[in-house]
């Protein structure tokens, strides 16, 4: 019996999302602002002056690799925030963010990654993308294991947050997190520090999501340490790509913001 329960725990430790995103998520808010397209393979979230909209995964997870294909609003999107992230609940929550900050027509989106651990965040790293994210779907990936968190765009690493609990930096490794995708009004901060507001005459603002894939451990279940992503890091070529992205497309890194941290950078910014 003990062996059978062990096998069952392994079988149910993982969730692998199917091609149909709509069967793997619940509506978080704004149901009347969400459309299910392509027989459930795609969901369209919209924002207007009455409401934004959001979805969340049915399961909570502790470690895994999470993919989502996203196509952003093609019109003037100043003041809007489109997001794809993992988060737990409560004041001491953990959170792993992709956020896309809208801009005026003709100006590129700013993509921002962020990490919250035990309620502490403000670890923004910002980029311009090397493609137009409104013309086609692109894959945004969060790898989360006990050693590191890596954000990927089309399999190219853009940001890494390492586990540095040994030097007193909290790391997300105890709380279960759900996947969330939302589009919402961020006029107070999203575009040029909040100086450019949403032009509601351009509404509705639309973001399309498809191909959600969670190769992950369900929170509360046994999670085999042999999972292929459990020890995943960057190989030599990926490290070169990370340097390329940071050199040519990164526009802000909190670990380089001397004005923000005049008395010294956060501990996780220090090299080993």
Residue frames relative to the residue before (quaternion, step in Angstrom):
aa qw qx qy qz dx dy dz
X 1.0000 0.0000 0.0000 0.0000 0.00 0.00 0.00
X 0.6462 0.5277 -0.3244 0.4458 3.60 0.96 -0.87
X 0.6474 0.5114 -0.3154 0.4690 3.57 1.02 -0.84
X 0.6415 0.5261 -0.3213 0.4565 3.60 0.99 -0.84
X 0.6623 0.4939 -0.3151 0.4670 3.60 0.92 -0.84
X 0.6205 0.5401 -0.3429 0.4535 3.58 1.04 -0.74
X 0.6586 0.5035 -0.3045 0.4691 3.58 0.96 -0.91
X 0.6592 0.5060 -0.3169 0.4572 3.58 0.95 -0.85
X 0.6244 0.5397 -0.3385 0.4519 3.57 1.01 -0.75
X 0.6407 0.5089 -0.3260 0.4736 3.57 1.00 -0.80
X 0.6583 0.5254 -0.3157 0.4370 3.57 0.89 -0.92
X 0.7737 0.3561 -0.1890 0.4887 3.57 0.94 -0.82
X 0.4489 0.6971 -0.4513 0.3298 3.56 1.26 0.13
X 0.7574 0.3682 -0.1843 0.5067 3.54 1.11 -0.70
X 0.1049 -0.7346 0.6557 0.1394 3.49 -1.34 0.33
X 0.0924 -0.7736 0.6257 0.0392 3.53 -0.90 0.91
X 0.3401 -0.7733 0.4999 0.1911 3.56 -0.35 1.25
X 0.4215 -0.7008 0.5162 0.2545 3.56 -1.06 0.74
X 0.7211 -0.4256 0.3168 0.4456 3.55 -1.34 -0.03
X 0.6700 0.4836 -0.2915 0.4819 3.58 1.18 -0.53
X 0.3119 -0.7691 0.5297 0.1750 3.57 -0.37 1.23
X 0.6440 0.5719 -0.3343 0.3827 3.58 0.98 -0.83
X 0.6681 0.4923 -0.3149 0.4606 3.62 1.12 -0.47
X 0.7059 0.4679 -0.2545 0.4669 3.59 1.23 -0.30
X 0.7373 0.3487 -0.2121 0.5384 3.59 1.28 -0.03
X 0.2859 -0.6932 0.6264 0.2131 3.50 -1.41 0.29
X 0.5231 -0.6037 0.4879 0.3520 3.57 -1.23 0.43
X 0.3300 -0.7543 0.5439 0.1620 3.55 -0.84 1.06
X 0.7379 -0.2492 0.1771 0.6017 3.58 0.93 -0.94
X 0.7741 0.3623 -0.2596 0.4496 3.56 -1.29 0.31
X 0.0638 0.8486 -0.5222 0.0560 3.57 0.95 0.87
X 0.6910 0.4718 -0.2849 0.4678 3.59 1.01 -0.76
X 0.6611 0.4568 -0.3095 0.5084 3.59 1.30 0.07
X 0.6301 0.5033 -0.3218 0.4962 3.57 1.29 0.35
X 0.0991 -0.7758 0.6219 0.0401 3.56 -0.99 0.93
X 0.2640 -0.7248 0.6152 0.1627 3.55 -1.12 0.78
X 0.0705 -0.8267 0.5572 -0.0326 3.55 -0.65 1.19
X 0.8368 0.2340 -0.1540 0.4704 3.54 -1.37 0.25
X 0.6700 -0.5378 0.2908 0.4212 3.54 0.81 1.10
X 0.7556 -0.4057 0.1998 0.4738 3.57 0.99 0.85
X 0.5328 0.6487 -0.4037 0.3639 3.58 1.24 -0.11
X 0.7860 0.2163 -0.0998 0.5705 3.58 1.19 -0.46
X 0.0987 -0.7697 0.6268 0.0705 3.54 -1.16 0.69
X 0.2109 -0.7767 0.5879 0.0813 3.54 -0.94 1.00
X 0.1319 -0.7872 0.6015 0.0330 3.54 -0.68 1.18
X 0.0762 -0.8205 0.5663 0.0171 3.57 -0.95 0.82
X 0.2151 -0.7488 0.6194 0.0970 3.49 -1.37 0.50
X 0.1136 0.7440 -0.6570 0.0436 3.54 -1.03 0.85
X 0.7659 -0.3976 0.2348 0.4474 3.57 -1.25 -0.05
X 0.6594 0.5161 -0.3133 0.4480 3.59 1.18 -0.45
X 0.8112 -0.1289 0.1277 0.5560 3.60 1.01 -0.68
X 0.3275 -0.6506 0.6308 0.2674 3.49 -1.42 0.26
X 0.3003 -0.7483 0.5540 0.2073 3.59 -1.17 -0.46
X 0.0036 -0.8130 0.5817 -0.0264 3.53 -1.22 0.49
X 0.1856 -0.7495 0.6253 0.1128 3.53 -1.32 0.47
X 0.1230 -0.7792 0.6088 0.0845 3.57 -1.26 0.38
X 0.5605 -0.6067 0.4413 0.3508 3.57 -1.14 0.60
X 0.5575 -0.6125 0.4462 0.3389 3.55 -1.15 0.59
X 0.7615 0.3540 -0.1763 0.5135 3.57 1.09 -0.74
X 0.3322 -0.6509 0.6311 0.2602 3.50 -1.40 0.33
X 0.1840 -0.8046 0.5607 0.0661 3.58 -1.07 0.74
X 0.1065 -0.7270 0.6670 0.1235 3.50 -1.37 0.34
X 0.8197 -0.0603 -0.0820 0.5636 3.52 -0.13 1.48
X 0.3972 0.6987 -0.5359 0.2587 3.52 -1.13 0.75
X 0.3914 -0.6609 0.5774 0.2768 3.50 -1.39 -0.21
X 0.0904 -0.8348 0.5409 -0.0482 3.53 -0.59 1.25
X 0.0841 -0.8029 0.5902 0.0001 3.57 -0.74 1.13
X 0.0693 0.7590 -0.6472 0.0142 3.54 -1.22 0.61
X 0.2732 -0.7195 0.6120 0.1820 3.55 -1.05 0.81
X 0.0278 -0.8140 0.5783 -0.0463 3.58 -0.78 1.07
X 0.0701 -0.7419 0.6641 0.0597 3.54 -1.19 0.72
X 0.3153 -0.8062 0.4825 0.1336 3.56 -0.64 1.17
X 0.6846 -0.4893 0.3670 0.3966 3.52 -1.33 0.39
X 0.3449 -0.7947 0.4643 0.1840 3.63 -0.67 1.05
X 0.6452 0.5404 -0.3265 0.4302 3.60 1.19 -0.33
X 0.7316 -0.3184 0.3271 0.5064 3.53 -1.34 -0.21
X 0.0116 -0.8464 0.5291 -0.0593 3.56 -0.43 1.23
X 0.2368 0.8046 -0.5161 0.1740 3.61 1.22 0.35
X 0.8012 0.2898 -0.2296 0.4705 3.55 -0.97 0.92
X 0.6332 0.5248 -0.3416 0.4550 3.59 1.22 -0.25
X 0.1427 -0.7467 0.6397 0.1137 3.53 -1.29 0.47
X 0.1009 -0.7539 0.6480 0.0386 3.54 -0.87 1.05
X 0.0445 -0.8494 0.5251 -0.0300 3.58 -0.67 1.03
X 0.0420 -0.7230 0.6883 0.0414 3.48 -1.42 0.43
X 0.2285 0.8063 -0.4974 0.2241 3.57 -0.35 1.18
X 0.3479 -0.6689 0.6063 0.2527 3.52 -1.42 0.18
X 0.0976 0.8093 -0.5741 0.0776 3.59 -0.97 0.75
X 0.3013 -0.6792 0.6337 0.2153 3.51 -1.29 0.60
X 0.5154 -0.6418 0.4745 0.3119 3.57 -1.28 -0.14
X 0.6750 0.5178 -0.3642 0.3791 3.56 -1.29 0.31
X 0.6780 -0.5207 0.3425 0.3897 3.54 -1.30 0.35
X 0.7268 0.3580 -0.2247 0.5414 3.59 1.15 -0.55
X 0.2090 0.8373 -0.4820 0.1517 3.53 1.07 0.79
X 0.3465 -0.6604 0.6177 0.2495 3.50 -1.43 0.28
X 0.0407 0.8036 -0.5908 0.0598 3.58 -1.11 0.65
X 0.0988 -0.7725 0.6269 0.0224 3.55 -1.05 0.90
X 0.0987 -0.8795 0.4644 -0.0336 3.55 -0.27 1.34
X 0.0585 -0.6372 0.7603 0.1117 3.38 -1.49 0.60
X 0.0611 0.7799 -0.6212 0.0451 3.60 -0.83 0.97
X 0.1885 -0.7735 0.6006 0.0734 3.54 -0.97 0.96
X 0.1933 -0.8169 0.5402 0.0598 3.53 -0.43 1.29
X 0.4162 -0.7486 0.4673 0.2189 3.54 -0.58 1.21
X 0.1298 -0.7879 0.5988 0.0609 3.53 -1.28 0.42
X 0.6716 -0.4715 0.3748 0.4314 3.55 -1.33 0.09
X 0.6468 -0.5172 0.3848 0.4074 3.56 -1.17 0.55
X 0.7771 0.3081 -0.2524 0.4873 3.53 -0.93 0.95
X 0.6811 0.4125 -0.2811 0.5356 3.57 1.26 -0.26
X 0.5025 -0.6846 0.4316 0.3043 3.60 -0.98 0.75
X 0.5671 -0.5373 0.4947 0.3808 3.50 -1.32 0.38
X 0.2634 -0.6893 0.6378 0.2205 3.53 -1.33 0.37
X 0.2010 -0.7634 0.6044 0.1069 3.56 -0.84 1.02
X 0.0941 -0.8079 0.5817 0.0030 3.55 -0.84 1.01
X 0.1417 -0.7388 0.6481 0.1184 3.57 -1.06 0.79
X 0.0011 0.7887 -0.6143 0.0255 3.54 -1.19 0.58
X 0.1470 -0.7720 0.6139 0.0745 3.56 -1.19 0.62
X 0.0956 -0.7465 0.6565 0.0509 3.54 -0.98 0.98
X 0.0248 0.7817 -0.6229 0.0175 3.57 -0.99 0.84
X 0.8368 -0.0494 -0.0436 0.5435 3.53 -0.74 1.19
X 0.7584 -0.4094 0.1869 0.4714 3.56 0.95 0.95
X 0.6674 0.4875 -0.3032 0.4743 3.58 1.23 -0.23
X 0.0205 -0.8191 0.5725 -0.0303 3.57 -0.80 1.04
X 0.4960 0.6875 -0.4616 0.2613 3.54 -0.83 -1.10
X 0.4549 0.6537 -0.4651 0.3866 3.56 1.01 0.91
X 0.1195 0.8501 -0.5026 0.1024 3.55 0.88 0.99
X 0.0018 0.7259 -0.6877 -0.0109 3.51 -1.17 0.81
X 0.1193 -0.8386 0.5315 0.0036 3.59 -0.63 1.17
X 0.0875 -0.8008 0.5925 -0.0098 3.52 -1.12 0.83
X 0.2948 -0.5953 0.6886 0.2907 3.44 -1.49 0.20
X 0.4086 -0.7067 0.5200 0.2515 3.57 -1.09 0.65
X 0.4782 -0.6840 0.4860 0.2593 3.56 -1.23 0.53
X 0.7069 0.2856 -0.2279 0.6056 3.54 1.33 0.48
X 0.5221 -0.5963 0.4927 0.3593 3.56 -1.30 0.18
X 0.2815 -0.8107 0.4885 0.1579 3.64 -0.32 1.20
X 0.6103 0.5555 -0.3545 0.4397 3.60 1.28 0.02
X 0.6314 0.5845 -0.3274 0.3907 3.60 1.20 -0.40
X 0.8042 0.0028 0.0440 0.5927 3.58 1.08 -0.67
X 0.5948 -0.5478 0.4386 0.3922 3.55 -1.31 0.17
X 0.0435 -0.7596 0.6483 0.0273 3.54 -1.16 0.77
X 0.4519 -0.7170 0.4785 0.2297 3.55 -1.13 0.73
X 0.1010 -0.7788 0.6190 0.0122 3.54 -0.84 1.10
X 0.0852 -0.8355 0.5411 -0.0440 3.55 -0.62 1.22
X 0.1240 -0.7409 0.6547 0.0836 3.52 -1.16 0.78
X 0.1159 -0.7475 0.6515 0.0571 3.56 -0.80 1.08
X 0.0259 0.7971 -0.5990 0.0715 3.58 -0.79 1.04
X 0.1730 0.7705 -0.5980 0.1369 3.55 -0.52 1.17
X 0.7278 -0.4529 0.2575 0.4460 3.65 -1.15 0.10
X 0.7101 0.4847 -0.2505 0.4451 3.59 1.19 -0.41
X 0.8157 -0.0652 0.1074 0.5647 3.57 1.01 -0.77
X 0.2627 -0.6952 0.6399 0.1954 3.51 -1.42 0.28
X 0.0350 -0.7964 0.6036 -0.0127 3.58 -0.81 1.02
X 0.2019 -0.7467 0.6238 0.1122 3.55 -0.97 0.94
X 0.0965 -0.7987 0.5939 0.0088 3.55 -0.86 1.06
X 0.1143 -0.7302 0.6642 0.1122 3.55 -1.29 0.52
X 0.8160 -0.1049 0.0107 0.5684 3.58 -0.50 1.21
X 0.7039 -0.4935 0.2277 0.4574 3.56 0.96 1.04
X 0.5707 0.5530 -0.3937 0.4620 3.61 1.26 0.20
X 0.3712 -0.7402 0.5064 0.2405 3.64 -0.62 1.03
X 0.1380 -0.8075 0.5709 0.0547 3.56 -0.95 0.91
X 0.8115 0.0369 0.0199 0.5829 3.60 1.09 -0.60
X 0.0905 -0.7956 0.5989 0.0112 3.57 -1.03 0.86
X 0.0521 -0.7596 0.6479 0.0230 3.56 -1.04 0.87
X 0.2028 -0.8190 0.5306 0.0809 3.58 -0.46 1.24
X 0.5248 -0.5962 0.5043 0.3389 3.52 -1.27 0.49
X 0.0748 0.7955 -0.5936 0.0963 3.57 -0.57 1.21
X 0.1091 0.8220 -0.5439 0.1291 3.53 0.96 0.94
X 0.5890 0.6036 -0.3662 0.3932 3.59 1.11 -0.62
X 0.7390 0.3334 -0.2198 0.5426 3.60 1.18 -0.46
X 0.6844 -0.5539 0.2646 0.3935 3.57 1.20 0.59
X 0.5155 0.6191 -0.4347 0.4024 3.60 1.20 0.36
X 0.4043 -0.7145 0.5046 0.2673 3.66 -0.58 1.04
X 0.1221 -0.7886 0.6013 0.0399 3.56 -1.07 0.80
X 0.4803 -0.6812 0.4645 0.2992 3.62 -0.94 0.81
X 0.3412 0.7526 -0.5089 0.2412 3.60 -0.16 1.20
X 0.6854 0.4703 -0.2905 0.4740 3.60 1.21 0.28
X 0.7399 0.4028 -0.2231 0.4905 3.61 1.06 -0.66
X 0.4437 -0.6723 0.5260 0.2730 3.53 -1.04 0.81
X 0.1308 -0.7967 0.5879 0.0500 3.57 -1.04 0.81
X 0.2974 -0.7125 0.6075 0.1866 3.53 -1.21 0.69
X 0.4516 -0.6205 0.5530 0.3244 3.54 -1.31 0.29
X 0.0592 -0.7801 0.6228 0.0130 3.57 -1.06 0.86
X 0.0245 -0.7506 0.6592 0.0381 3.53 -1.23 0.62
X 0.0648 0.8171 -0.5615 0.1135 3.55 -0.74 1.09
X 0.1058 -0.7185 0.6711 0.1490 3.51 -1.41 0.20
X 0.0892 0.8301 -0.5288 0.1529 3.57 -0.66 1.13
X 0.6093 -0.5694 0.4359 0.3384 3.51 -1.39 0.31
X 0.0265 0.8067 -0.5871 0.0620 3.57 -0.49 1.24
X 0.1513 0.8534 -0.4890 0.0983 3.57 1.17 0.60
X 0.6614 0.5473 -0.3212 0.3999 3.59 1.03 -0.69
X 0.8315 0.1400 -0.0821 0.5312 3.63 1.20 -0.19
X 0.5961 0.6687 -0.3580 0.2632 3.60 1.03 -0.74
X 0.8122 0.2214 -0.0945 0.5313 3.61 0.84 -0.91
X 0.8386 -0.1104 0.0079 0.5334 3.56 -0.62 1.24
X 0.7068 -0.4954 0.2546 0.4361 3.51 0.88 1.04
X 0.6917 -0.4836 0.2690 0.4641 3.59 1.19 0.47
X 0.4922 0.6713 -0.4350 0.3432 3.58 1.24 0.08
X 0.7206 0.3374 -0.2261 0.5620 3.61 1.22 -0.41
X 0.2110 -0.8107 0.5409 0.0754 3.56 -0.58 1.20
X 0.6492 -0.4982 0.3997 0.4130 3.54 -1.34 0.17
X 0.2659 -0.7089 0.6315 0.1672 3.53 -1.10 0.82
X 0.2649 -0.8254 0.4786 0.1398 3.56 -0.06 1.31
X 0.5324 0.6122 -0.4215 0.4051 3.60 1.21 -0.22
X 0.6474 0.5094 -0.3112 0.4739 3.61 1.28 -0.36
X 0.4839 0.6824 -0.4273 0.3428 3.60 1.27 -0.16
X 0.5574 -0.1254 -0.8135 -0.1082 1.56 -2.30 0.95
X 0.3621 -0.6787 0.5950 0.2328 3.52 -1.26 0.58
X 0.1430 -0.8398 0.5237 -0.0086 3.55 -0.72 1.11
X 0.0334 -0.7550 0.6543 0.0262 3.54 -1.15 0.78
X 0.2044 -0.7911 0.5695 0.0898 3.56 -0.93 0.93
X 0.1113 -0.7901 0.6028 0.0103 3.55 -0.96 1.01
X 0.1399 0.7804 -0.6044 0.0787 3.57 -1.06 0.72
X 0.8200 0.2865 -0.1985 0.4541 3.56 -1.39 0.21
X 0.1453 0.7759 -0.5892 0.1727 3.57 0.77 1.04
X 0.0153 0.8046 -0.5888 0.0754 3.55 -0.75 1.09
X 0.0208 -0.7981 0.6017 -0.0252 3.58 -0.62 1.14
X 0.0394 -0.7506 0.6594 -0.0124 3.55 -0.51 1.25
X 0.3225 0.7863 -0.4118 0.3288 3.51 0.40 1.28
X 0.4873 -0.6381 0.5153 0.2998 3.52 -1.36 0.29
X 0.4009 -0.7034 0.5363 0.2386 3.54 -0.86 0.99
X 0.5264 -0.6619 0.4408 0.3007 3.56 -0.85 1.03
X 0.7876 0.2974 -0.2396 0.4836 3.56 -0.90 0.96
X 0.6502 0.4715 -0.3128 0.5070 3.57 1.29 -0.13
X 0.6038 -0.5293 0.4371 0.4053 3.55 -1.25 0.33
X 0.1269 -0.7975 0.5885 0.0406 3.58 -0.90 0.95
X 0.3499 -0.7687 0.4897 0.2164 3.63 -0.31 1.18
X 0.4421 -0.7099 0.4799 0.2652 3.61 -0.82 0.93
X 0.6114 0.5660 -0.3431 0.4337 3.57 1.28 -0.22
X 0.3386 0.7410 -0.5128 0.2707 3.61 1.24 0.11
X 0.5568 -0.6719 0.3610 0.3289 3.63 -0.75 0.99
X 0.7192 0.4272 -0.2490 0.4881 3.58 1.09 -0.64
X 0.4713 0.7174 -0.4282 0.2825 3.59 1.25 -0.23
X 0.7814 0.2476 -0.1488 0.5531 3.59 1.09 -0.63
X 0.3494 0.7871 -0.4589 0.2186 3.56 1.30 0.21
X 0.0180 0.7621 -0.6468 0.0229 3.51 -1.10 0.85
X 0.6450 -0.5046 0.3907 0.4204 3.56 -1.19 -0.50
X 0.3271 -0.7144 0.5798 0.2156 3.55 -1.00 0.85
X 0.7595 -0.4068 0.2511 0.4412 3.56 -1.28 0.09
X 0.6728 0.4888 -0.3033 0.4652 3.58 0.93 -0.86
X 0.6489 0.5145 -0.3183 0.4614 3.59 1.00 -0.79
X 0.6193 0.5308 -0.3450 0.4644 3.59 1.06 -0.65
X 0.6279 0.5202 -0.3289 0.4765 3.58 1.07 -0.70
X 0.6515 0.5095 -0.3115 0.4680 3.58 1.00 -0.84
X 0.6187 0.5384 -0.3397 0.4603 3.57 1.04 -0.77
X 0.6547 0.5014 -0.3073 0.4749 3.61 0.94 -0.85
X 0.6304 0.5411 -0.3238 0.4528 3.59 1.03 -0.83
X 0.6663 0.4932 -0.3025 0.4705 3.58 0.89 -0.93
X 0.6897 0.4877 -0.2907 0.4495 3.57 0.83 -0.96
X 0.6596 0.5154 -0.3087 0.4516 3.60 1.04 -0.72
X 0.8118 0.3290 -0.1366 0.4627 3.57 0.82 -1.02
X 0.8212 0.2781 -0.1118 0.4855 3.63 1.04 -0.63
X 0.5693 0.5763 -0.4056 0.4234 3.61 1.16 -0.25
X 0.1379 -0.8135 0.5625 0.0538 3.58 -0.85 0.97
X 0.7946 0.0576 -0.0582 0.6015 3.60 1.25 -0.15
X 0.0279 0.7597 -0.6491 0.0267 3.55 -1.10 0.84
X 0.4508 -0.7124 0.4630 0.2735 3.58 -0.60 1.11
X 0.6412 0.5409 -0.3224 0.4386 3.57 1.14 -0.56
X 0.7018 0.3957 -0.2745 0.5249 3.57 1.29 0.06
X 0.5252 0.6624 -0.3874 0.3679 3.59 1.30 0.02
X 0.2043 -0.8218 0.5243 0.0895 3.56 0.06 1.34
X 0.6301 0.5414 -0.3416 0.4395 3.61 1.01 -0.75
X 0.6773 0.4909 -0.2858 0.4675 3.55 1.03 -0.77
X 0.7949 0.1797 -0.0744 0.5747 3.58 1.06 -0.76
X 0.0245 -0.8544 0.5190 0.0027 3.62 0.57 1.13
X 0.7104 0.4427 -0.2572 0.4830 3.59 1.18 -0.49
X 0.7498 -0.3350 0.2027 0.5334 3.57 1.24 0.24
X 0.5111 -0.6693 0.4577 0.2852 3.53 -1.07 0.80
X 0.6374 -0.5105 0.3979 0.4180 3.60 -1.21 0.40
X 0.6565 -0.5652 0.3332 0.3723 3.55 -1.13 0.70
X 0.6541 0.5300 -0.3387 0.4202 3.60 0.98 -0.74
X 0.6041 0.5700 -0.3556 0.4286 3.59 1.24 -0.32
X 0.5912 0.5929 -0.3625 0.4092 3.56 1.19 -0.46
X 0.4890 -0.6628 0.4859 0.2924 3.56 -1.00 0.83
X 0.5640 -0.5851 0.4565 0.3621 3.54 -1.20 0.60
